[in-house]
Amino acid sequence: MSYLIKTMEQHRCGSEEEAKELIQKAKDGGTLVKYSSELKEIKSKGEVIDAYYRVTLVKQFTNEREPEDQISVKYEVLGGNFEWR
């Protein structure tokens, strides 16, 4: 039997406000143990052509030494051309 202990998710947010909202939502979920938000800039010839926030969320679901809960995480593709590999 295997137990899902912890996950790390990275999200791309278009604004600082969107990043803060995502972090707050994760905090409200009760499984968040660590997070970070970093402004990323895409440059061309030294000029910023795009910017976004990369938000990293680390969620812990059960104790590694004495796991109690079996967790199943499901992902849903909402748009685009993503294919599972």
Protein Blocks (a to p, Z undefined) as FASTA:
>chain_A
ZZdfbdcdddddfbfklmmmmmmmmmmnopacbdcdddddddeehiafbdcddddddddf
bdfklcfbdcddddddfbdjddcZZ
